[in-house]
Amino acid sequence: MKIGILQCDDVKRSLQAAYGNYPQMFSELLRELLPDCELPVYRVLDGQLPADASACDAWLITGSKFGVNDDLPWIEALCEFVRTLWEQKVPLIGVCFGHQLMARALGGSVRQSEKGWGVGLSFNQVIERKSWMQPFQEHLDLLVSHQDQVVILPPQAEVLASSEFCPYYLIQYGDCFLSVQGHPEFCKDYCRDLMTLRELTLPPARLRAGMASLSAEADSALMMRWIVSFLQQALPGR
């Protein structure tokens, strides 16, 4: 399977030595489950977009410090690429920024949440069970770092997991698109260091709660298994 990584940001330089950059985070986890997969990287944030939607079997949009409503040429170009993938039924995974961008590209709406920052571990309930959710469990708890949220769903969207803080947490569109607000590629140490870097930005109570939440178990490995299972169903024989 060939999965194109659409990179929308870089890990802060001070953290890259310890944790790598976003493509490396995803590559390490994907290759544990798909040892023979190809993972070409496209630096979308630098204007590098694939020339052809069929250049890879599937695609993955990373997170980003940018917002999907920012007036940047590469964001609108990526939205157009997402619409092309949808028209051609090419599988796509979106994570955090990617989750929000997919919703916006398909007719939904994203804005900064009145609930403020989501940081640390988020706790969510699976509300729709799918055959690719193997092994299945009724909750999905992932590390997060976001202010924006999807607030209006596109017509094609089906919400699969939700919480009071983030109602549209895990979304499927048809048989080929899947997106999640959380970060299955993050580890707890990276999440902790990221919160520390942002401690002057985060409200003190939210920072304390985020740090305390890291004592709970994250479902990162499970989410990566679900992503791979979803892609295998969308791409039979790959």
Order of alpha helices (4+ residues) and beta strands (2+ residues): beta-alpha-alpha-beta-beta-alpha-beta-alpha-beta-beta-beta-beta-beta-beta-beta-beta-alpha-alpha-alpha
